[in-house]
Amino acid sequence: MSFTEVGTTDKIIVDRRKRSRNATLARTLREQRDKMRERSGDVHFARTLLLINARTIRSTALLFPAIVLAVVALGLYRGTPSVALVWMLGALICFAPRQIVAWQVLRLPESKVDLNAYRQWFRLTHIVASLPWVAFVFVPWQITAVAGDMVFRAATLLLVLAASAFIMSSIRGVLLLSFAPAVSAFCLEAFRNGDPTSAMLALMMIIGLVFFIFMARQLHASQLLEISYRAEKDSLIAELETAKGISDEARRRAEEANLAKSRFLASMSHELRTPLNAILGFSEVMAEEILGPMQNDTYREYASDIHASGEHLLELINEILDLSRIEAGRYQINEAALSLSYLIDECCHMMELRVRNKDVQLDVKIEPGLPPLIADERSVRQVLLNLLSNAIKFTPAGGSITVKAGWTTKGGQYVSVADDGPGIAEEEIPVVLSAFGQGSIAIKSAEQGAGLGLPIVQAIMHMHDGQFFLRSELRHGTTAIASFPKKRVVVDPPPLAADTAPTPVEAEETIDG
């Protein structure tokens, strides 16, 4: 047993299963991926690392001058003013080129930065900035005894080495080039002193240099990983934006084309019906021989065939125009109070001849005392006629059709048309509810129709704030249910006893009254 509801009309704009429709999107995404892959290459990474180095130098511009001032203040306090001031002046002069190069890199546009040239300039200025620390090892600071001076030099150098490892991590190898001379000078001074403390401090300096080189490498790897993640994120964002732009443009064009089609068909009502009415009128005059007998029987049959074909074509045009007006938003409904039971009787009477010709039994079961509905009479009549026409079309000779109407469990009103025809497979229900969709039974039996009856029904019910359901099973018939909400009923429903409450359909619990 299958049970399906569709609340809106079918508007298939793009068939995603067709590769041809997605060729432009795939080509654009491929071009965007290639572009982002180029951005994520060595050139992009090198430029980003250079900018990181420049920003780090600028943000730590006061760090080394502060260390120099602290060392000089201690030297002045311990009685080496002239040597300390000369060393401070030389150190500040050596620090200045690195700041100038960093300022130039940050001032230029990213695309105009010469990577090789500025990378060499940074290496050179880093080495120049480390020269004061080579001289620092040989300055007689006279802090305490010889061992105390060596401890002071070692502590200061380790502090500077740690800060430099952070600053120079963006350029591989520059930390070793910059501080190997200072560490070598310290080891030389320790060897000249010849005491065990200086030897231990020299060993600590060598181990410290190796450790901070390792830390600089780890920072460099982390920076590369961060840049790669950022490039991948930018690539994904660019792809999503490209896909969204293409999708929006395709949807806009499809909606414009669909709306233009709907407006065109909705405006062609007069142009299509006028010549068709003439065909119907003249063929009827000829078939009934109103102006005189027709000598040739074959011509008489041709006239009858022309009239029957014209009627079928007119019915098809009316359905297409109705659906087009609904999609274009030009379908007008004139709401008024109407009797659902009266319309059901009237529509069943209109279908009586077709029922007799098909040898089908039609049963009507309407709950008594149904109050009027606020709805468009022409639209509700079209819903009833479409449902009855479908039921008669697919009910075999000797079968039966049951029409029911009554209260829903939430206070609305419903009408259902059930037949004992071949039924519809569960997977085909969405097909028959879509515009121009036909099930396999209709195709095999070559039943006439464009597949617009049920889409029009569900569109009309949607315009009336109602719902439309199909319940079907192969070889067990089909039940079509149209439900109107409680707000369209003129008066409230009568109270129902607990043991006699009607259960018109199984799906009433899901109907929004």
Protein Blocks (a to p, Z undefined) as FASTA:
>chain_A
ZZdddfbdcddfbdckbmklmmmmmmmmmmmmmmmmmmmmmklmmmmmmmmmmmmmmmmm
mmmmmmmmmmmmmmmmnopaklmmmmmmmmmmmmmmmmmmmmmmmmpcfklpcfklmmmm
mmmmmmmmmmmmmmmmmpcfklmcmklmmmmmmmmmmmmmmmmmmmmmmpghklmmmmmm
mmmmmmmmmmmnopaklmmmmmmmmmmmmmmmmmmmmmmmmmmmmmmmmmmmmmmmmmmm
mmmmmmmmmmmmmmmmmmmmmmmmmmmmmmmmmmmmmmmmmmmmmmnomnoccfblklmm
mmmmmmmmmmmmmmmmmmmmmmmmmmnopaccddddddfklmmmmmmmmmmmmmmmnopa
cdddddehiacddddfklmmmmmmmmmmmmmmmpcehiacdddddddfkopacdddddfb
ebjafklmmmmmpghiacfklmmnopacehlmmmmmmmmmmmnopacdddddehiapadd
ddddfklpfbdcddddfklcccfbfklmmpcZZ
